Amino acid sequence: MDQAFYIHSINPVAIQIGSFGIKWYSLAYFFGVIIGWQYCRMLLRKYSFADYSEIKQTTPINNIIDDFLIWLILGIIAGGRIGYILFYNPYFYFNNPSEIFAIWHGGMSFHGGLIGVIIAAIVYSYKNKIKFFPFVDLLASVSPIGLFLGRIANFINGELVGKITNVPWAVVFPKYDQSLRHPSQLYEAVLEGIILFVLLQILILKFGLLKKPGLISGIFLVGYSVSRLIIEYLREPDLHLGYLFNIISMGQLLTLPVLICGIWIIQSATRKKAA
């Protein structure tokens, strides 16, 4: 075996107090939500809801994001867990129903979490008489923060490893095998997290796209989808699934509808603006 740039040896438990431990993965969710929440509040101060001709809201501006926080957390956790069970391992959970609620054993799906957040946003926006797309544009603008921290947590856990490679920055994940592998989690952290976040902030702060309902949401979905489709080719597919039809991973299959929806949303928002 060639020399690895790094041999993975990070403890997935960040804080251990007796038999109680807090994992880095849990902290990634926590800080992703908190940082995203605070950034949304900043955007609300900069682009007040009075700037959105689409929005007719009854909730005080300062409470719009604050009140949605618990909805967001429930949407992420419930959607992410249910999505993983249905998309990735229904047979296992059908035969082991007690594991359904054991989220500390791992098993969350981005696509399920996305659906969960969208459902939560639909119900919340309807309940508070808030126009849907201007509201979810705010959520989309900060979503790369959570994606970045989540992918870093995947790397810390030594999960979702990349394919075998000889690149100079190859990593060995001893819990998986002794091969040199792409740190695909870090690739996704850069593309889905850093680059997508920077792109969205340029479009928001320089070009004011938050005032054009739907565009930021559509661009986020397209940006995430393109990143995911590319990186999946450098990532090992789930061992129990492999490649579907010998050409596509489950992650890529689930991402294709997201890409199509993103393109449709962008086109719809652009046509509406032109009209």
N, C-alpha and C positions, 0 to 999 in steps of 0.2 A: 504494500500500500504506500502511495506517495504521502509526503508530509502534509498534514492538514494545517490550514491557517489557524483553526481553533477546534479544540475538542470540547464539546458541550458538557458542562458540569454544573450548571446553575440549579440551585434548589428551587423548585416551584413554590415552596412555602416561604412567604416573605416575613411573617411574624409567627413565632411559635410560643405559646404560653401553656405549659403543661401539655395536656392532650388536645388543646384547642389551637388550630392553626389558621392563619389567613393567607390565602394564596395570592400570588401576583396577578393571576387571572381575575380574581374578585376585585382587586385594587384597580385593575385596568378598567373594568366596568364602572366602578365608583368614580374614579377621576375623569373618565370620559364623559360621564353624565354631568358632573359638577362643572368641569371646564367648559363644556358645550353650553350648559345652562347660563353661565356667566357671560359667555361671548354673545349669546342670543340677547341677553339683557343690554349689552353694549350696542348691538345693532339696533335694538328697539329705541335706544336713546338717540342714536344717530339718524335713523330713518323712522321717525314716529309714524304711528299708524294713520295719522292724518295725511301722510304722503301717499297712502294707498287708496286710490279711488275705488278699488274693488271691495274694500273692507267696510262693513257696517257692524260694529261690535258693541256689545253691552258690557263686557268685562273691562274694568279699568286697565289701562295700558301696562302699568307696573305689575299687574297680576296675571297677564296673559301667559307668559312662560312659566311663572312660579306655580300657578295652579295646574299646569299641564305636566309638571315634573313627575308626579306619581303615576299619571297615565303613561308617560313615556317609559318609565321603569317597568311597569307591568307589561306594556306592549313588547319591549325588548326581551324580557325574560320568558314570558308565556309564549310569544311568537317564535323566539329563537329555539326554545325547547321543543315545542310542538312540531316546528319545521324540521328539526333534526330527526325526531322520531319518525315522522311520516316520509321524509325524503331520503334519509340515509340508513335507517335500521329498524323498520317497522316489525320485521320478524322477531328480532331480539326482544323488543319491548312488549310485543304481544305475548311472548312466552315468559317474560320477566316483568310483570306490571309494577312490582314494587320499585323497580329502577326508574320509572317514569319521573318521579319527583326527586330523585337523587342527583340534582344538578351539580353537586360537588364532585361527582365522578366524571364530569365533563360531558360534552355533547350539546353544542349550540350551533344553530344555523343562521348565517347572515340573512339568507333569503326569507327564512321564517320570521326573524326579528324585523326585517323590513316590512313584511306583511302585517305583523303585529302593530308596529308603529303607525302604519298607514290607517289601519282600522281605528286605532286609538285617536288619531288626528281627525278622522272623518266624524266620529262620534262627538269629540270635544268641540270641533269647529261648528258642528250643527247645533249642539247644546248651547253654545255661547254666541251664536249668530255671527260667526267669523267666516269670511270667505276662505275656502279650503287652500287654494294654491298660494296666495300670499303668506299664509301661515306655514305651510310645509316648506316653502322656500327658505324660511328662517331655519327650520330643522335641517334641511339639506345642506345649508351653508356651513353647519358645524359638524355634520356627520363624519367627515374625514378625521376629526380629532379622535373619536371613538374607534374608528377603523385602525388608525395608527397605533393606539395603545393596545387594542386587541391583538394586532399582529405581533407586536413586541411581546405580549404575553404568550402567544403561540410559540414564539422562539424560545422564551424562557422555559416553557413546559417541554420543549423538545418534541413538539407534535407538528403535524402537517408538513413533514420534511420534504425537501426537494429531491430531485432525481440525482443519480450518481454523475459525478463530473470530476474534471481535473483542473478546474479554474483555480487561480492562486488563492482565492478567498474561500475555498471549499471548507466545509465544516463536517466533523464527525459527530453523529448523535448516537452515543453508545447505547442508549435505551432502545434504539431502533435497530441498528446494526453497526458494523465497523467500517462502512464505506464512506468515501468522500462524497459529500452531497452539497447541492445548492442550498444556501440559506434562503429558501423561497419565502419564508415568513417576512424576512427583512426586505426582500424585493417588493412584496405587497405593502409593507409598511410605508415604503418610499412612494410607490405609485398611487395606492389608494388613499394614503394618508397625507404625506407632505406635499407632493406635487398637485394632487387634486385640491387640497385645501388652499394652497397658494393661488392656483388658477381661479377658484371660486371667489377668493377675496379680491383678486384683481378685477374680476368682472363686477363685483359688488361695489367696491370702494372707488374704482376708477371710472367704470362705465354705468354704474347705478342700475344693475339688472334686477335688484330687488323690487324696483318699481315696475317691472314687467312680469306680472304673475305667470308662473310656470316655467320660465326659462332656467332659473337656477336649479329647480328640481329636475328638469329634463337633462340639463348638462351634468348634474351630479350622477344621475342614473347611467348616462352614456359613458362618462369618465370612469365610473366604477366598473362598468361592464367590460370596457375595453381592457382595463388593467387586469381584471380577473381572468378574462379569456386568454390573455397573453401568458400570465404567470402560471396558469394551470398546466401549461405544456412543460413547465420546469418543475412541477410539483408531483410527487407520487400520488396516484389516485388512492382512494380508500381501499385497504386491502380486501375487504369483504365485497367490494363493488367492482373494482378494476375499471376498465374503460367500457362504457356502454356502446354496443355495436362495434366494439374494437376501435373506435375513433374519438370518442368524446367522454369526458368525465362527468359525473353527476353535477359538479360545480358549474361546469360550462353549460350543461343542458339547462340548469336552472337560471343561468345568467342570460341566456338568449332572449327569453321573454322580457327581462328587465331592460335589455338593450333596445328592443323593439318599442317598449312603452316609453323609454326616454326619448327616442327619436320622434315618436308620435306627439309627445308632450311639447317638444321644442317646435315642431311644425305647427301644432295647434296654437301655441303662444305667439308664434311669428305671424300666422295668418290673422289672428285676432288683432294684433298690433297694426298690421297693414290695413285691416278693415276699418 
